[in-house]
């Protein structure tokens, strides 16, 4: 098992490489060169080779990297040995979309529970997942050995939701709301703000018009 803590950006790129490699395999392409992988991700071949060297992979034969072999190597780095269970808090349109899209994409990570406070959603199967009342959080997290949570609840509830998730023993949180949250150092936090991402795109589009 690799015990080296890799940079966050490297992990992001490795995940993207794996997704690209899986797409290549699905199309019958079994090998790929570093410059091809780089072009698909708008980075340099040097960056690709540097990332792969960080995980101890540098085998590039004349016909390129073996796609399946590289998928396996990346999986050994990123994936948990026995798999991780995930919960979604907030089953509005965003929560449903996340659950529907994610489940089945990775065998070592599955959304196994959802939480909400809407009576019309509780005790129902939504997007293939059982939805529980938020007050059952601690019990369900413990029973299903859930270690990761996705917050897609209304923004003003995010701090309270995060507090309860930490109290329930969650080790990693992906926050999809527009409200920043604070967690202890023992909990890994990733925050994704769609508005900020769109404004970033808009900024560079504006700059392109000024050229």
RASULBEL-V81196 format. One line per field, one symbol per residue. ss: DSSP state (a for helix, b for strand, c for the rest). Layout:
ss->???
//
This chain:
ss->cccccccaaaaaaaaaaaaaaaaaaaccccbbcaaaaaaaccccaaaaaaaaaaccccccbccbbbaaaaaaaaaaaacccccbbbbbbcccaaaaaaaaaaccccccbbbbbbbbcccccccbbbccbbbbbaaaaaaaaaaccbbbbbbcccaaaaaaaaaaaaaacccbbbbccccccccccccbbbbccaaaaaaaaaaaaaaaacc
//
